[in-house]
Amino acid sequence: QVQLVESGGGLVQPGGSLRLSCAASGRFVTIYDISWYRQAPGKQRELVAIITRALSANSADSVKGRFTISRDNAKNTVWLQMNSLQPEDTAVYYCKADILTMSSRGDYWGQGTQVTVSP
């Protein structure tokens, strides 16, 4: 059983920072790409940032220069450092990982963590 657990969300004022974490646990062989998505109320889920196993990263234009994705393959953990947060960043943030297990390969999602940016 593979599990992704996010943490680090919360309430922050505009201009503030948060650091989200996503840790994978369970029985698996390899974790390939890991992504952060977000979903605001009434909107579709959107890709925020992605990082490969080789640590090549990319992010959405809306967060470039403010958010940084990183990972530690030995710890099976990915982080999303979010700086200069704005109200429009308010959403539930999810991590998604492409994971190879002994029996299959597929996408796994975390349960989500709420980020609220408000004065």
N, CA, C and O atoms as a GROMACS GRO file, in nm:
protein
  476
    1GLN      N    1   0.084  -0.119   0.000
    1GLN     CA    2   0.000   0.000   0.000
    1GLN      C    3   0.088   0.125   0.000
    1GLN      O    4   0.169   0.144   0.090
    2VAL      N    5   0.071   0.209  -0.101
    2VAL     CA    6   0.148   0.333  -0.111
    2VAL      C    7   0.062   0.448  -0.059
    2VAL      O    8  -0.057   0.457  -0.088
    3GLN      N    9   0.125   0.535   0.017
    3GLN     CA   10   0.053   0.649   0.073
    3GLN      C   11   0.136   0.775   0.058
    3GLN      O   12   0.257   0.774   0.079
    4LEU      N   13   0.069   0.884   0.020
    4LEU     CA   14   0.131   1.015   0.016
    4LEU      C   15   0.063   1.101   0.121
    4LEU      O   16  -0.060   1.110   0.125
    5VAL      N   17   0.143   1.164   0.205
    5VAL     CA   18   0.088   1.246   0.311
    5VAL      C   19   0.146   1.386   0.301
    5VAL      O   20   0.267   1.406   0.310
    6GLU      N   21   0.056   1.485   0.282
    6GLU     CA   22   0.098   1.624   0.275
    6GLU      C   23   0.085   1.689   0.412
    6GLU      O   24   0.006   1.648   0.496
    7SER      N   25   0.166   1.793   0.432
    7SER     CA   26   0.157   1.873   0.554
    7SER      C   27   0.212   2.012   0.524
    7SER      O   28   0.275   2.034   0.421
    8GLY      N   29   0.186   2.104   0.617
    8GLY     CA   30   0.244   2.237   0.605
    8GLY      C   31   0.149   2.346   0.564
    8GLY      O   32   0.187   2.463   0.560
    9GLY      N   33   0.026   2.311   0.532
    9GLY     CA   34  -0.070   2.413   0.495
    9GLY      C   35  -0.114   2.496   0.615
    9GLY      O   36  -0.080   2.465   0.729
   10GLY      N   37  -0.189   2.601   0.586
   10GLY     CA   38  -0.238   2.685   0.694
   10GLY      C   39  -0.285   2.819   0.645
   10GLY      O   40  -0.305   2.840   0.525
   11LEU      N   41  -0.303   2.910   0.739
   11LEU     CA   42  -0.347   3.046   0.710
   11LEU      C   43  -0.227   3.140   0.716
   11LEU      O   44  -0.150   3.138   0.813
   12VAL      N   45  -0.211   3.221   0.613
   12VAL     CA   46  -0.098   3.313   0.608
   12VAL      C   47  -0.145   3.445   0.547
   12VAL      O   48  -0.237   3.447   0.465
   13GLN      N   49  -0.081   3.553   0.587
   13GLN     CA   50  -0.116   3.684   0.533
   13GLN      C   51  -0.053   3.703   0.396
   13GLN      O   52   0.049   3.640   0.365
   14PRO      N   53  -0.111   3.789   0.312
   14PRO     CA   54  -0.048   3.819   0.182
   14PRO      C   55   0.097   3.862   0.200
   14PRO      O   56   0.130   3.940   0.289
   15GLY      N   57   0.182   3.810   0.113
   15GLY     CA   58   0.324   3.838   0.122
   15GLY      C   59   0.400   3.738   0.208
   15GLY      O   60   0.523   3.740   0.212
   16GLY      N   61   0.328   3.652   0.276
   16GLY     CA   62   0.391   3.555   0.363
   16GLY      C   63   0.439   3.430   0.290
   16GLY      O   64   0.430   3.421   0.167
   17SER      N   65   0.490   3.335   0.368
   17SER     CA   66   0.547   3.213   0.311
   17SER      C   67   0.494   3.090   0.383
   17SER      O   68   0.457   3.095   0.500
   18LEU      N   69   0.492   2.981   0.311
   18LEU     CA   70   0.463   2.850   0.366
   18LEU      C   71   0.548   2.747   0.295
   18LEU      O   72   0.589   2.767   0.180
   19ARG      N   73   0.574   2.638   0.363
   19ARG     CA   74   0.647   2.527   0.303
   19ARG      C   75   0.566   2.401   0.319
   19ARG      O   76   0.542   2.353   0.430
   20LEU      N   77   0.523   2.347   0.206
   20LEU     CA   78   0.447   2.224   0.207
   20LEU      C   79   0.541   2.105   0.192
   20LEU      O   80   0.644   2.112   0.125
   21SER      N   81   0.504   1.995   0.256
   21SER     CA   82   0.580   1.870   0.244
   21SER      C   83   0.487   1.760   0.197
   21SER      O   84   0.367   1.761   0.225
   22CYS      N   85   0.544   1.664   0.126
   22CYS     CA   86   0.470   1.546   0.083
   22CYS      C   87   0.564   1.428   0.095
   22CYS      O   88   0.668   1.422   0.029
   23ALA      N   89   0.528   1.334   0.182
   23ALA     CA   90   0.612   1.218   0.206
   23ALA      C   91   0.543   1.091   0.159
   23ALA      O   92   0.425   1.069   0.186
   24ALA      N   93   0.617   1.009   0.088
   24ALA     CA   94   0.565   0.881   0.040
   24ALA      C   95   0.608   0.769   0.133
   24ALA      O   96   0.722   0.766   0.180
   25SER      N   97   0.515   0.679   0.159
   25SER     CA   98   0.547   0.563   0.242
   25SER      C   99   0.480   0.439   0.182
   25SER      O  100   0.391   0.448   0.098
   26GLY      N  101   0.526   0.324   0.228
   26GLY     CA  102   0.469   0.199   0.179
   26GLY      C  103   0.571   0.120   0.100
   26GLY      O  104   0.691   0.145   0.108
   27ARG      N  105   0.521   0.024   0.024
   27ARG     CA  106   0.608  -0.063  -0.051
   27ARG      C  107   0.608  -0.022  -0.198
   27ARG      O  108   0.507  -0.034  -0.266
   28PHE      N  109   0.720   0.027  -0.246
   28PHE     CA  110   0.733   0.066  -0.386
   28PHE      C  111   0.878   0.051  -0.430
   28PHE      O  112   0.968   0.039  -0.348
   29VAL      N  113   0.897   0.052  -0.561
   29VAL     CA  114   1.030   0.034  -0.618
   29VAL      C  115   1.097   0.168  -0.646
   29VAL      O  116   1.210   0.194  -0.605
   30THR      N  117   1.023   0.254  -0.717
   30THR     CA  118   1.080   0.382  -0.761
   30THR      C  119   0.970   0.488  -0.766
   30THR      O  120   0.855   0.459  -0.802
   31ILE      N  121   1.007   0.609  -0.730
   31ILE     CA  122   0.919   0.724  -0.748
   31ILE      C  123   0.974   0.806  -0.863
   31ILE      O  124   1.088   0.853  -0.857
   32TYR      N  125   0.896   0.824  -0.966
   32TYR     CA  126   0.939   0.904  -1.080
   32TYR      C  127   0.899   1.050  -1.058
   32TYR      O  128   0.933   1.107  -0.955
   33ASP      N  129   0.829   1.111  -1.153
   33ASP     CA  130   0.791   1.251  -1.138
   33ASP      C  131   0.700   1.271  -1.017
   33ASP      O  132   0.613   1.188  -0.988
   34ILE      N  133   0.720   1.383  -0.947
   34ILE     CA  134   0.630   1.425  -0.840
   34ILE      C  135   0.583   1.566  -0.873
   34ILE      O  136   0.661   1.652  -0.914
   35SER      N  137   0.453   1.586  -0.855
   35SER     CA  138   0.393   1.715  -0.889
   35SER      C  139   0.315   1.771  -0.772
   35SER      O  140   0.268   1.697  -0.685
   36TRP      N  141   0.302   1.902  -0.771
   36TRP     CA  142   0.207   1.969  -0.683
   36TRP      C  143   0.096   2.027  -0.771
   36TRP      O  144   0.122   2.092  -0.872
   37TYR      N  145  -0.026   2.002  -0.729
   37TYR     CA  146  -0.145   2.059  -0.793
   37TYR      C  147  -0.219   2.142  -0.688
   37TYR      O  148  -0.195   2.129  -0.568
   38ARG      N  149  -0.307   2.226  -0.735
   38ARG     CA  150  -0.394   2.298  -0.642
   38ARG      C  151  -0.532   2.312  -0.704
   38ARG      O  152  -0.549   2.314  -0.826
   39GLN      N  153  -0.630   2.322  -0.615
   39GLN     CA  154  -0.767   2.340  -0.659
   39GLN      C  155  -0.836   2.442  -0.570
   39GLN      O  156  -0.855   2.421  -0.450
   40ALA      N  157  -0.871   2.553  -0.632
   40ALA     CA  158  -0.944   2.658  -0.561
   40ALA      C  159  -1.095   2.630  -0.573
   40ALA      O  160  -1.138   2.561  -0.665
   41PRO      N  161  -1.174   2.685  -0.481
   41PRO     CA  162  -1.319   2.662  -0.487
   41PRO      C  163  -1.378   2.704  -0.621
   41PRO      O  164  -1.354   2.815  -0.668
   42GLY      N  165  -1.453   2.614  -0.681
   42GLY     CA  166  -1.519   2.645  -0.807
   42GLY      C  167  -1.429   2.640  -0.929
   42GLY      O  168  -1.473   2.673  -1.040
   43LYS      N  169  -1.304   2.599  -0.910
   43LYS     CA  170  -1.211   2.596  -1.023
   43LYS      C  171  -1.157   2.455  -1.044
   43LYS      O  172  -1.167   2.369  -0.956
   44GLN      N  173  -1.102   2.433  -1.162
   44GLN     CA  174  -1.042   2.303  -1.190
   44GLN      C  175  -0.907   2.290  -1.122
   44GLN      O  176  -0.840   2.389  -1.092
   45ARG      N  177  -0.869   2.167  -1.097
   45ARG     CA  178  -0.738   2.141  -1.039
   45ARG      C  179  -0.632   2.178  -1.143
   45ARG      O  180  -0.646   2.145  -1.261
   46GLU      N  181  -0.527   2.248  -1.099
   46GLU     CA  182  -0.423   2.292  -1.191
   46GLU      C  183  -0.286   2.251  -1.141
   46GLU      O  184  -0.261   2.241  -1.021
   47LEU      N  185  -0.198   2.228  -1.238
   47LEU     CA  186  -0.060   2.193  -1.206
   47LEU      C  187   0.015   2.316  -1.159
   47LEU      O  188   0.010   2.422  -1.222
   48VAL      N  189   0.084   2.301  -1.047
   48VAL     CA  190   0.163   2.412  -0.992
   48VAL      C  191   0.311   2.395  -1.024
   48VAL      O  192   0.376   2.488  -1.071
   49ALA      N  193   0.363   2.276  -0.998
   49ALA     CA  194   0.505   2.251  -1.021
   49ALA      C  195   0.528   2.102  -1.031
   49ALA      O  196   0.450   2.021  -0.982
   50ILE      N  197   0.639   2.067  -1.098
   50ILE     CA  198   0.673   1.926  -1.117
   50ILE      C  199   0.823   1.910  -1.109
   50ILE      O  200   0.899   1.999  -1.150
   51ILE      N  201   0.867   1.796  -1.056
   51ILE     CA  202   1.010   1.769  -1.046
   51ILE      C  203   1.035   1.623  -1.079
   51ILE      O  204   0.964   1.535  -1.031
   52THR      N  205   1.134   1.598  -1.162
   52THR     CA  206   1.167   1.462  -1.201
   52THR      C  207   1.258   1.397  -1.097
   52THR      O  208   1.306   1.462  -1.004
   53ARG      N  209   1.279   1.268  -1.115
   53ARG     CA  210   1.369   1.197  -1.025
   53ARG      C  211   1.512   1.252  -1.038
   53ARG      O  212   1.590   1.248  -0.943
   54ALA      N  213   1.543   1.301  -1.156
   54ALA     CA  214   1.675   1.360  -1.179
   54ALA      C  215   1.682   1.504  -1.133
   54ALA      O  216   1.781   1.573  -1.160
   55LEU      N  217   1.580   1.552  -1.066
   55LEU     CA  218   1.574   1.684  -1.004
   55LEU      C  219   1.559   1.798  -1.104
   55LEU      O  220   1.595   1.912  -1.075
   56SER      N  221   1.507   1.767  -1.221
   56SER     CA  222   1.471   1.871  -1.316
   56SER      C  223   1.332   1.921  -1.280
   56SER      O  224   1.239   1.842  -1.268
   57ALA      N  225   1.319   2.054  -1.264
   57ALA     CA  226   1.194   2.111  -1.213
   57ALA      C  227   1.136   2.212  -1.310
   57ALA      O  228   1.207   2.275  -1.389
   58ASN      N  229   1.006   2.226  -1.301
   58ASN     CA  230   0.937   2.329  -1.378
   58ASN      C  231   0.814   2.372  -1.299
   58ASN      O  232   0.765   2.298  -1.213
   59SER      N  233   0.766   2.492  -1.327
   59SER     CA  234   0.650   2.542  -1.253
   59SER      C  235   0.560   2.624  -1.345
   59SER      O  236   0.602   2.668  -1.452
   60ALA      N  237   0.437   2.643  -1.300
   60ALA     CA  238   0.341   2.722  -1.376
   60ALA      C  239   0.384   2.868  -1.378
   60ALA      O  240   0.449   2.917  -1.286
   61ASP      N  241   0.346   2.936  -1.486
   61ASP     CA  242   0.383   3.077  -1.498
   61ASP      C  243   0.331   3.160  -1.381
   61ASP      O  244   0.396   3.256  -1.339
   62SER      N  245   0.215   3.122  -1.328
   62SER     CA  246   0.153   3.201  -1.221
   62SER      C  247   0.233   3.197  -1.091
   62SER      O  248   0.213   3.283  -1.005
   63VAL      N  249   0.322   3.100  -1.076
   63VAL     CA  250   0.398   3.089  -0.951
   63VAL      C  251   0.548   3.101  -0.973
   63VAL      O  252   0.625   3.098  -0.876
   64LYS      N  253   0.591   3.115  -1.097
   64LYS     CA  254   0.735   3.125  -1.126
   64LYS      C  255   0.796   3.241  -1.050
   64LYS      O  256   0.740   3.351  -1.046
   65GLY      N  257   0.911   3.216  -0.990
   65GLY     CA  258   0.980   3.319  -0.913
   65GLY      C  259   0.931   3.331  -0.771
   65GLY      O  260   0.992   3.400  -0.690
   66ARG      N  261   0.819   3.263  -0.738
   66ARG     CA  262   0.765   3.269  -0.601
   66ARG      C  263   0.767   3.131  -0.535
   66ARG      O  264   0.794   3.120  -0.415
   67PHE      N  265   0.738   3.027  -0.610
   67PHE     CA  266   0.732   2.891  -0.556
   67PHE      C  267   0.851   2.810  -0.606
   67PHE      O  268   0.893   2.825  -0.721
   68THR      N  269   0.904   2.726  -0.519
   68THR     CA  270   1.015   2.638  -0.556
   68THR      C  271   0.984   2.496  -0.512
   68THR      O  272   0.951   2.471  -0.397
   69ILE      N  273   0.996   2.403  -0.606
   69ILE     CA  274   0.976   2.262  -0.575
   69ILE      C  275   1.112   2.195  -0.558
   69ILE      O  276   1.206   2.225  -0.633
   70SER      N  277   1.122   2.106  -0.462
   70SER     CA  278   1.246   2.032  -0.440
   70SER      C  279   1.211   1.894  -0.387
   70SER      O  280   1.098   1.869  -0.344
   71ARG      N  281   1.308   1.804  -0.390
   71ARG     CA  282   1.282   1.669  -0.340
   71ARG      C  283   1.410   1.606  -0.290
   71ARG      O  284   1.521   1.646  -0.326
   72ASP      N  285   1.392   1.508  -0.204
   72ASP     CA  286   1.502   1.427  -0.153
   72ASP      C  287   1.465   1.283  -0.183
   72ASP      O  288   1.377   1.227  -0.119
   73ASN      N  289   1.532   1.223  -0.280
   73ASN     CA  290   1.496   1.086  -0.321
   73ASN      C  291   1.520   0.986  -0.208
   73ASN      O  292   1.448   0.887  -0.196
   74ALA      N  293   1.621   1.010  -0.128
   74ALA     CA  294   1.651   0.917  -0.019
   74ALA      C  295   1.542   0.919   0.088
   74ALA      O  296   1.516   0.818   0.154
   75LYS      N  297   1.478   1.033   0.103
   75LYS     CA  298   1.372   1.047   0.204
   75LYS      C  299   1.233   1.031   0.144
   75LYS      O  300   1.134   1.038   0.217
   76ASN      N  301   1.225   1.010   0.013
   76ASN     CA  302   1.095   0.996  -0.054
   76ASN      C  303   1.003   1.113  -0.022
   76ASN      O  304   0.884   1.095   0.003
   77THR      N  305   1.059   1.230  -0.024
   77THR     CA  306   0.986   1.350   0.016
   77THR      C  307   1.005   1.462  -0.086
   77THR      O  308   1.113   1.478  -0.144
   78VAL      N  309   0.898   1.538  -0.106
   78VAL     CA  310   0.904   1.655  -0.193
   78VAL      C  311   0.849   1.773  -0.113
   78VAL      O  312   0.761   1.758  -0.029
   79TRP      N  313   0.904   1.890  -0.142
   79TRP     CA  314   0.861   2.012  -0.075
   79TRP      C  315   0.817   2.116  -0.179
   79TRP      O  316   0.859   2.113  -0.294
   80LEU      N  317   0.732   2.205  -0.134
   80LEU     CA  318   0.696   2.321  -0.215
   80LEU      C  319   0.712   2.444  -0.127
   80LEU      O  320   0.632   2.470  -0.038
   81GLN      N  321   0.817   2.520  -0.154
   81GLN     CA  322   0.840   2.645  -0.082
   81GLN      C  323   0.762   2.754  -0.153
   81GLN      O  324   0.783   2.780  -0.271
   82MET      N  325   0.672   2.816  -0.080
   82MET     CA  326   0.586   2.918  -0.138
   82MET      C  327   0.614   3.052  -0.071
   82MET      O  328   0.591   3.069   0.049
   83ASN      N  329   0.662   3.146  -0.149
   83ASN     CA  330   0.692   3.280  -0.099
   83ASN      C  331   0.601   3.383  -0.167
   83ASN      O  332   0.540   3.356  -0.270
   84SER      N  333   0.595   3.499  -0.108
   84SER     CA  334   0.514   3.609  -0.164
   84SER      C  335   0.372   3.562  -0.197
   84SER      O  336   0.320   3.588  -0.305
   85LEU      N  337   0.313   3.493  -0.103
   85LEU     CA  338   0.179   3.437  -0.126
   85LEU      C  339   0.076   3.548  -0.143
   85LEU      O  340   0.083   3.653  -0.079
   86GLN      N  341  -0.019   3.520  -0.230
   86GLN     CA  342  -0.126   3.614  -0.260
   86GLN      C  343  -0.261   3.546  -0.240
   86GLN      O  344  -0.268   3.423  -0.242
   87PRO      N  345  -0.367   3.623  -0.221
   87PRO     CA  346  -0.500   3.561  -0.202
   87PRO      C  347  -0.538   3.463  -0.311
   87PRO      O  348  -0.608   3.365  -0.285
   88GLU      N  349  -0.492   3.487  -0.433
   88GLU     CA  350  -0.527   3.396  -0.542
   88GLU      C  351  -0.454   3.262  -0.533
   88GLU      O  352  -0.483   3.171  -0.610
   89ASP      N  353  -0.362   3.250  -0.439
   89ASP     CA  354  -0.295   3.122  -0.416
   89ASP      C  355  -0.376   3.033  -0.321
   89ASP      O  356  -0.342   2.917  -0.299
   90THR      N  357  -0.483   3.087  -0.266
   90THR     CA  358  -0.568   3.010  -0.176
   90THR      C  359  -0.629   2.891  -0.250
   90THR      O  360  -0.693   2.906  -0.354
   91ALA      N  361  -0.607   2.773  -0.195
   91ALA     CA  362  -0.654   2.650  -0.260
   91ALA      C  363  -0.619   2.531  -0.170
   91ALA      O  364  -0.548   2.545  -0.071
   92VAL      N  365  -0.671   2.416  -0.208
   92VAL     CA  366  -0.622   2.291  -0.150
   92VAL      C  367  -0.508   2.242  -0.240
   92VAL      O  368  -0.524   2.231  -0.361
   93TYR      N  369  -0.396   2.215  -0.179
   93TYR     CA  370  -0.277   2.172  -0.253
   93TYR      C  371  -0.260   2.022  -0.238
   93TYR      O  372  -0.266   1.967  -0.128
   94TYR      N  373  -0.238   1.956  -0.351
   94TYR     CA  374  -0.223   1.810  -0.355
   94TYR      C  375  -0.087   1.774  -0.416
   94TYR      O  376  -0.040   1.842  -0.508
   95CYS      N  377  -0.027   1.669  -0.367
   95CYS     CA  378   0.089   1.615  -0.437
   95CYS      C  379   0.046   1.489  -0.511
   95CYS      O  380  -0.043   1.416  -0.467
   96LYS      N  381   0.111   1.466  -0.622
   96LYS     CA  382   0.086   1.349  -0.705
   96LYS      C  383   0.219   1.289  -0.743
   96LYS      O  384   0.311   1.361  -0.782
   97ALA      N  385   0.230   1.158  -0.732
   97ALA     CA  386   0.357   1.092  -0.765
   97ALA      C  387   0.333   0.976  -0.860
   97ALA      O  388   0.237   0.901  -0.847
   98ASP      N  389   0.422   0.964  -0.955
   98ASP     CA  390   0.424   0.851  -1.049
   98ASP      C  391   0.512   0.745  -0.985
   98ASP      O  392   0.634   0.762  -0.974
   99ILE      N  393   0.450   0.635  -0.942
   99ILE     CA  394   0.520   0.538  -0.858
   99ILE      C  395   0.514   0.398  -0.920
   99ILE      O  396   0.409   0.352  -0.964
  100LEU      N  397   0.629   0.334  -0.920
  100LEU     CA  398   0.640   0.195  -0.964
  100LEU      C  399   0.642   0.105  -0.840
  100LEU      O  400   0.727   0.120  -0.752
  101THR      N  401   0.547   0.013  -0.834
  101THR     CA  402   0.546  -0.087  -0.728
  101THR      C  403   0.586  -0.222  -0.788
  101THR      O  404   0.619  -0.230  -0.906
  102MET      N  405   0.584  -0.324  -0.709
  102MET     CA  406   0.620  -0.457  -0.759
  102MET      C  407   0.519  -0.508  -0.860
  102MET      O  408   0.550  -0.597  -0.940
  103SER      N  409   0.398  -0.453  -0.857
  103SER     CA  410   0.293  -0.506  -0.943
  103SER      C  411   0.248  -0.411  -1.052
  103SER      O  412   0.189  -0.456  -1.151
  104SER      N  413   0.273  -0.282  -1.038
  104SER     CA  414   0.222  -0.189  -1.138
  104SER      C  415   0.289  -0.054  -1.124
  104SER      O  416   0.367  -0.030  -1.032
  105ARG      N  417   0.255   0.034  -1.218
  105ARG     CA  418   0.303   0.173  -1.213
  105ARG      C  419   0.183   0.263  -1.235
  105ARG      O  420   0.101   0.239  -1.324
  106GLY      N  421   0.174   0.367  -1.154
  106GLY     CA  422   0.061   0.457  -1.171
  106GLY      C  423   0.075   0.581  -1.086
  106GLY      O  424   0.174   0.598  -1.015
  107ASP      N  425  -0.024   0.668  -1.093
  107ASP     CA  426  -0.026   0.793  -1.019
  107ASP      C  427  -0.094   0.774  -0.884
  107ASP      O  428  -0.199   0.710  -0.873
  108TYR      N  429  -0.032   0.830  -0.782
  108TYR     CA  430  -0.087   0.829  -0.648
  108TYR      C  431  -0.103   0.973  -0.602
  108TYR      O  432  -0.019   1.058  -0.631
  109TRP      N  433  -0.212   1.000  -0.531
  109TRP     CA  434  -0.243   1.134  -0.483
  109TRP      C  435  -0.245   1.138  -0.331
  109TRP      O  436  -0.282   1.041  -0.264
  110GLY      N  437  -0.203   1.252  -0.277
  110GLY     CA  438  -0.219   1.276  -0.136
  110GLY      C  439  -0.360   1.325  -0.107
  110GLY      O  440  -0.441   1.343  -0.198
  111GLN      N  441  -0.388   1.346   0.022
  111GLN     CA  442  -0.522   1.384   0.064
  111GLN      C  443  -0.547   1.534   0.052
  111GLN      O  444  -0.662   1.578   0.060
  112GLY      N  445  -0.441   1.611   0.032
  112GLY     CA  446  -0.454   1.755   0.017
  112GLY      C  447  -0.431   1.830   0.147
  112GLY      O  448  -0.458   1.779   0.256
  113THR      N  449  -0.381   1.952   0.134
  113THR     CA  450  -0.362   2.039   0.249
  113THR      C  451  -0.410   2.178   0.211
  113THR      O  452  -0.379   2.228   0.102
  114GLN      N  453  -0.484   2.240   0.300
  114GLN     CA  454  -0.546   2.370   0.270
  114GLN      C  455  -0.446   2.482   0.292
  114GLN      O  456  -0.379   2.489   0.395
  115VAL      N  457  -0.437   2.570   0.194
  115VAL     CA  458  -0.359   2.693   0.205
  115VAL      C  459  -0.456   2.809   0.187
  115VAL      O  460  -0.526   2.819   0.086
  116THR      N  461  -0.459   2.897   0.288
  116THR     CA  462  -0.547   3.013   0.282
  116THR      C  463  -0.462   3.138   0.300
  116THR      O  464  -0.391   3.152   0.400
  117VAL      N  465  -0.470   3.228   0.203
  117VAL     CA  466  -0.396   3.354   0.209
  117VAL      C  467  -0.498   3.466   0.226
  117VAL      O  468  -0.577   3.494   0.137
  118SER      N  469  -0.494   3.529   0.343
  118SER     CA  470  -0.593   3.630   0.376
  118SER      C  471  -0.537   3.726   0.479
  118SER      O  472  -0.461   3.686   0.567
  119PRO      N  473  -0.575   3.856   0.468
  119PRO     CA  474  -0.526   3.954   0.568
  119PRO      C  475  -0.572   3.918   0.708
  119PRO      O  476  -0.540   3.989   0.803
   0.00000   0.00000   0.00000
